[in-house]
Amino acid sequence: MKRLGDILYIMDKLLIVRAERTLEQSVFRGDQTVVTRKMKKIGKINEVFGPVNAPYISIKIFNNINASEVKGLKKERAYLQ
């Protein structure tokens, strides 16, 4: 399990994460599963954007995650499974 970064924003069915500076660009592949520190699967990587040295990552939230759970994810740390 690799630390992906902190969840900064929640928009509809997307989470925006600021990637950890220690992550290598080769780690980011589309459709990788993203989990919380409690190993709950929350979504998949949708897109990587922004500056190369500090990219942002959009995560498409799984449909089985309800709205109250999504709100609780802000400022949580996300991990790659």
Secondary structure, DSSP 8 states (H G I E B T S, - for coil): -EEEEEEEEEETTEEEEEE-TTS-GGG--TT-EEE-TT--EEEEEEEEES-TTS-EEEEEE-TTS-HHHHHTTTT-EEEE-
